Amino acid sequence: MNHVAIRNIPRAPMDTVRRLGEAGVATVHEAQGRTGLAKPYLRPAWSPAAASGSSVTVLTHPGDNWMLHVAVELCQPGDMLVVALSSDNEDGMFGELLATSLMSRGVTGLIIDAGVRDVKALREIGFPVWSRSISAKGTVKATLGAVNIPVVIAGALVSPGDVVVADDDGVVFVPAGRAVEIAKSCDAREAKEAVVRERLSRGDLGLDIYGMRETLEKQGLIYLDSIDEP
């Protein structure tokens, strides 16, 4: 591993990041072809929670949060910290004090493939966190890692500046270069869903709205009036 901390990274436009956040994880995931979703073990430390931002990535080591402190200096308003580990770990690597520091720089939230602590305080100050676990176990500051390099977190490949959207449904990442395109796809998807929602509220069936009946018949589904019908 190169022990580097990259100061300048590309970021998507702020209004696009906000729009993706408004769309939410499920819609963004579908709009970009069902890609970019982190494994579902990343859960909000407190709920309800929702955030979006540009990824400032951190690669660090189990039980060592030294590089998180390095990353704080490189964060800009509207960023989210995305922390990957060199191997599996559940120690409480993040808490109220680091959250306070990040909030002072306009950071909107944290995604970490390890543990967090001080959950009550995080909820009270309104700093959203998605983590692998909750753990009071403390950490050291001893081993170098890296900041703003590509990382893999919960099965998802994330590059510095990629848009992260997180809510109670999970966490999804959007490549910065596709963010505007995906935001437009979210607009189209939400417009279509509004029409479907209105029809469902009138009592129309998904079978008819989505044209499923013919395909079901071709697949061999047979309706019987009763179990005794021959």
Secondary structure, DSSP 8 states (H G I E B T S, - for coil): ----B--------HHHHHHHHHH-HHHHHHHTTS--B--TT-EESSSS--EEEEEEEEEE-TTB-HHHHHHHHH--TTEEEEEEESS---SB---HHHHHHHHHTT---EEEEEEE--HHHHHHHT--EEEEEE-----B-----EESS-EEETTEEE-TT-EEEEETTEEEEE-GGGHHHHHHHHHHHHHHHHHHHHHHHTT--HHHHTT-HHHHHHHT----SSTT--
